């Protein structure tokens, strides 16, 4: 019976090619957009190197200084604050400190390269798991001694030296200073905000004064929780520390800052940078995302309802004959739903193909630096589920409406 319904569905699709094209386009385009967005989101927050342990990590990104006059200043934090208050924390297994990345000029003869430079401590290389193609990271001794050594990406090595390997021990001039290359790593996608750079150097080699006893700066921290320790434990200890911070500016009455999981650190920037619990911020992000997704799916679904209703109305004579010979309403509903699900599955396959092509094009165009987007089995499974739901939603109302027609009504509708 199922095979017969599928054969009928195929013939119906071929009969009205324009309606079929419109339906397939709506389904495939919608799914393509959803898959591309999901792939980008997974590339941002999924457990991929060099952030493969991201589910065990919390990030200190911003601090809000609330002034007595009602104003506030939201900034990253200073190395002084991180050294004095965050490094001594007992709950984290490791604490990595690193700066924002800044575009920094480098010259090869008369050619200028703008390289994204990030300053880090040595623990940075223990918390984030980079893939070293050659050499190794700089050590704690290099940081203490302010040795001018750097780790660079393979693309930076090719651009500057003409090769991705064989460059360890050679000098590179960055920010008008000469550094020695000690390691070459695979490129990091720019979406990996916390680990991304093109050149990494010891934080003690920065030109900025990292010993200035202020709270604001341009540094972040990544806290790695021990295996099995909830991230909430990091936040609990961090809030205890924040409550004891000595505020050097007398005009500041309160500090608000958090040790957040990756997604919560993003949502604080999107939905109000500082206040609120991290779980509330994450829940808000998912609520907005799901709401927008449902709205995005609802619009083509409503169009497909109208298209399906028109297509089914053209088959009123078939419905009338089948009901006259004893076909039940549930049988007809089942048939129309199978036909519609078959259509949406075809659109789903086409959507997957289009999404793959779109992701490859985005990767090749380097729209997001060093990012390579791929479709994995998990994304495919969600896409398949969305496709089926999409087909049921757009087909159930027309199928139910037509199954309720009496044989005489159906035949009269066909005759008219």
MOCOR-V92777 format. One line per field, one symbol per residue. ss: DSSP state (H for helix, E for strand, L for the rest). psi: psi as a letter, one per 30 degrees, with the letter a starting at -180 (. if undefined). A space follows every 50 residues. Layout:
# MOCOR-V92777
ss=???
psi=???
This chain:
# MOCOR-V92777
ss=LHHHHHHHHHHHHHHLHHHHHHHHHHHHHHHHHHHHHHHHHHHHHLLLLL LLLHHHEEEEEEEEEEELLLLEEEEEELHHHHHHHHLLLLLEEEEEEEEL LEEEEEEELLEEEEEEEEEELLLHHHHLLLLEEEELLLLHHHHHLLLLEE EEEHHHHHHHHLLLLLLLLLEEEELLEEEEEEEEELLLLLLLLLLLLLEE EEHHHLLLLLLLLLLEELEEEEEEELLLLLHHHHHHHHHHHHLLLLLLLL LEEEEEEEEELHHHHHHHHHLLLLLLLHHHHHHHHHHHHHHHHHHHHHHH HHHHHHHHHHHHHLLHHHHHHHHHLLLLHHHHHHHHHHHHHHHHHHHHHH HHHHHHHHHHHHHHHLLLLLLLLLLLHHHHHHHHHHHHHHHHHHHHHHHH HHHLLLHHHHHHHHHL
psi=eeeeeeeeeeeeefeieeeeeeeeeeeeeeeeeeeeeeeeeefeflikkg hfgffgkkkjelkkjjlfgfllkjlllleeeeeeeeefkfekeljkklll kkkkkkkjbgkkkjkjkkklaffeffekiljkfkalllleeeeefhkill klleeeeeeefglflgfkflkkjkhglklkkflkllkkkffieefklfkk lkffglfljfgkilelbhllkkkjklkfkkffeeeeeeeeeefgkkjfjf fkfkkjlljlleeeeefeeehjfellkeeeeeeeeeeeeeeeeeeefeef eeeeeeeeeeeeefgeeeeeeeefggkleeeeeeeeeeeeeeeeeeeeee eeeeeeeeeeeeeefhejkgkjklkleeeeeeeeeeeeeeeeeffeeeee eeffkleeeeeeeee.
